[in-house]
Amino acid sequence: MKKTSDMSQFREGESVKVPCEIQPGAFAEENLITVNTGSEVISGFVRSEYLIKETPTRGYVKGIVLRVQGNTITVQIPGSFFTRASGIANVSQSWADSNLERTA
């Protein structure tokens, strides 16, 4: 799938795929994920239904765009996180353009 090349394509409420590293979780229905946004690392547990695995250790977590403001996109990722209690990531325009994928 083609990466998004224009930040104006992102809209509040839109579903996106966020690249992540995937590891087994404590329970069969969850995985431990790590998202590296370039400016921060977000780690936590996500239910398997929110993941799109490309390999056993790499894939995407489904997220929702909460806000597009200036050069920042705010994305919410479902789950229970160590580094971000709310699962909210603020990503730069350049990171979003290179990494986020819109879902159909």
Secondary structure as UniProt FT lines:
FT   HELIX           7..9
FT   TURN            12..13
FT   STRAND          15..24
FT   TURN            28..29
FT   STRAND          30..36
FT   STRAND          41..47
FT   HELIX           48..50
FT   STRAND          51..53
FT   STRAND          58..69
FT   TURN            70..71
FT   STRAND          72..76
FT   STRAND          80..81
FT   TURN            85..86
FT   STRAND          88..92
FT   HELIX           93..99
FT   STRAND          101..102
//
